[in-house]
Amino acid sequence: MKIAPSLAKTLLTIAAAGAVFAADDEEARLLPEAPGKAAVIQVCLACHGTGNIRKKRLAKDGWEEQVADMIERGAAATPAQQEAVVEYLTRTFGKDSKIYVNTAPFEELKSVLGLSVEETKAVLAWRKEKGNFKSWQELQTVPGVDAKKIEARKDWIAL
């Protein structure tokens, strides 16, 4: 059966959109559970992924500025949603928040733990092969990762 070029293009667009939504669903699922998560998914993930959010560790005023900038750029959010987003981001990705190493993506592992690109890839490969880490000490056993970097940031690590 031959498909018209315009139909083929439409089908490819739908398939690509489905892949994006599936990736967004996975990113949303991996966000830490806390009040305001639904607002972050609705407001923030409508435009971008979580990589830039997760690697930042901002104080409340920094997150307020980030959210205000996104609203100015066109993100749709009610005042209540804006407040919920700021509170969620401050609580889960604030200045003193922990990194959830079993769900953290590449960008967050690299920036928060101070790992190199190769070390970050090693952590992700280990996690994919062996499953969730059971302790911060287990991160030190990943081949190619500087155990001293993990030791220095152990208080920031959550499972």
C-alpha positions as CSV (number, residue, x, y, z in Angstrom):
1,M,0.0,0.0,0.0
2,K,1.3,3.4,-1.0
3,I,0.9,6.3,1.4
4,A,0.5,9.9,0.2
5,P,3.5,12.1,1.1
6,S,1.4,14.4,3.2
7,L,-0.1,11.5,5.2
8,A,3.3,10.0,5.7
9,K,4.6,13.4,7.0
10,T,1.6,13.6,9.4
11,L,2.2,10.1,10.7
12,L,5.9,10.9,11.3
13,T,4.9,14.0,13.2
14,I,2.5,12.1,15.4
15,A,5.0,9.4,16.1
16,A,7.7,12.0,17.0
17,A,5.2,13.8,19.3
18,G,4.4,10.5,20.9
19,A,8.1,9.9,21.6
20,V,8.4,13.3,23.1
21,F,5.4,12.7,25.3
22,A,6.8,9.4,26.4
23,A,10.1,11.0,27.3
24,D,8.3,13.7,29.2
25,D,6.3,11.1,31.1
26,E,9.5,9.3,32.1
27,E,11.0,12.6,33.3
28,A,7.9,13.4,35.2
29,R,7.8,10.0,36.8
30,L,11.4,10.4,38.0
31,L,10.9,13.8,39.7
32,P,10.9,13.5,43.5
33,E,7.5,13.2,45.1
34,A,6.6,16.4,47.0
35,P,3.7,18.9,47.0
36,G,3.7,20.9,43.8
37,K,5.1,18.2,41.5
38,A,1.9,18.2,39.5
39,A,2.2,22.0,38.9
40,V,5.8,21.5,37.7
41,I,4.8,18.8,35.3
42,Q,1.9,20.9,33.9
43,V,3.7,24.2,33.8
44,C,7.4,23.4,33.2
45,L,7.4,20.2,31.3
46,A,5.0,21.6,28.7
47,C,8.0,23.5,27.3
48,H,11.2,21.7,28.3
49,G,12.7,18.7,30.1
50,T,14.0,18.5,33.7
51,G,17.7,18.6,32.9
52,N,18.2,22.3,33.5
53,I,15.9,22.3,36.5
54,R,17.6,19.3,38.2
55,K,21.1,20.5,37.9
56,K,20.5,23.9,39.5
57,R,20.5,24.4,43.2
58,L,18.9,27.8,43.8
59,A,17.5,29.5,46.8
60,K,13.9,30.5,46.8
61,D,14.5,33.9,45.3
62,G,16.5,32.3,42.5
63,W,13.6,30.0,41.7
64,E,11.2,32.9,41.8
65,E,13.3,34.7,39.2
66,Q,13.5,31.6,37.0
67,V,9.7,31.0,37.1
68,A,9.0,34.7,36.5
69,D,11.3,34.6,33.4
70,M,9.5,31.5,32.1
71,I,6.1,33.2,32.6
72,E,7.4,36.2,30.7
73,R,8.5,33.9,27.9
74,G,5.0,32.5,27.6
75,A,4.6,29.7,30.1
76,A,1.0,29.5,31.2
77,A,0.5,29.3,35.0
78,T,-2.0,30.7,37.5
79,P,-0.5,32.6,40.5
80,A,-1.3,29.5,42.6
81,Q,0.6,27.2,40.2
82,Q,3.5,29.7,40.1
83,E,3.7,29.5,43.9
84,A,3.5,25.7,43.9
85,V,6.2,25.5,41.3
86,V,8.6,27.8,43.3
87,E,7.9,25.9,46.5
88,Y,8.5,22.5,44.8
89,L,11.7,23.6,43.1
90,T,13.0,25.2,46.3
91,R,12.2,22.1,48.3
92,T,13.5,19.5,45.9
93,F,16.2,21.4,44.0
94,G,17.0,24.2,46.4
95,K,20.4,25.3,47.6
96,D,20.7,22.6,50.3
97,S,18.6,19.9,48.7
98,K,19.8,16.4,48.2
99,I,20.4,14.6,44.9
100,Y,18.3,11.4,44.3
101,V,21.0,9.3,42.7
102,N,18.7,6.5,41.7
103,T,16.6,8.9,39.4
104,A,18.9,11.8,38.7
105,P,19.7,12.3,35.0
106,F,23.1,12.9,33.5
107,E,23.1,16.7,34.0
108,E,22.2,16.6,37.6
109,L,24.7,13.8,38.5
110,K,27.4,15.7,36.7
111,S,26.8,19.1,38.2
112,V,25.7,18.3,41.7
113,L,28.2,15.6,42.4
114,G,31.0,17.3,40.5
115,L,31.6,14.3,38.3
116,S,33.3,14.4,34.9
117,V,31.5,13.3,31.8
118,E,33.1,9.9,31.9
119,E,32.4,9.4,35.6
120,T,28.7,10.4,35.0
121,K,28.4,7.9,32.1
122,A,29.9,5.2,34.4
123,V,27.3,5.9,37.1
124,L,24.5,5.8,34.7
125,A,25.8,2.6,33.1
126,W,26.2,0.9,36.5
127,R,22.7,2.0,37.5
128,K,21.2,0.6,34.3
129,E,23.0,-2.7,34.6
130,K,22.7,-3.3,38.4
131,G,19.7,-1.3,39.4
132,N,19.3,1.3,42.2
133,F,22.1,2.2,44.5
134,K,21.5,1.0,48.1
135,S,23.9,3.4,49.8
136,W,26.1,6.3,49.0
137,Q,29.1,4.1,49.6
138,E,28.0,1.9,46.7
139,L,28.6,4.8,44.4
140,Q,32.2,4.7,45.4
141,T,32.5,1.2,43.9
142,V,31.6,2.3,40.4
143,P,34.6,1.7,38.2
144,G,36.0,4.9,36.8
145,V,34.4,7.1,39.5
146,D,36.7,9.1,41.9
147,A,35.6,7.8,45.3
148,K,36.8,11.0,47.0
149,K,34.3,13.1,45.0
150,I,31.5,10.9,46.3
151,E,32.8,11.0,49.9
152,A,33.0,14.8,49.7
153,R,29.3,15.1,48.7
154,K,27.9,12.1,50.7
155,D,25.7,14.5,52.7
156,W,24.0,15.6,49.5
157,I,23.1,12.1,48.4
158,A,19.6,10.6,48.8
159,L,18.4,7.2,47.5
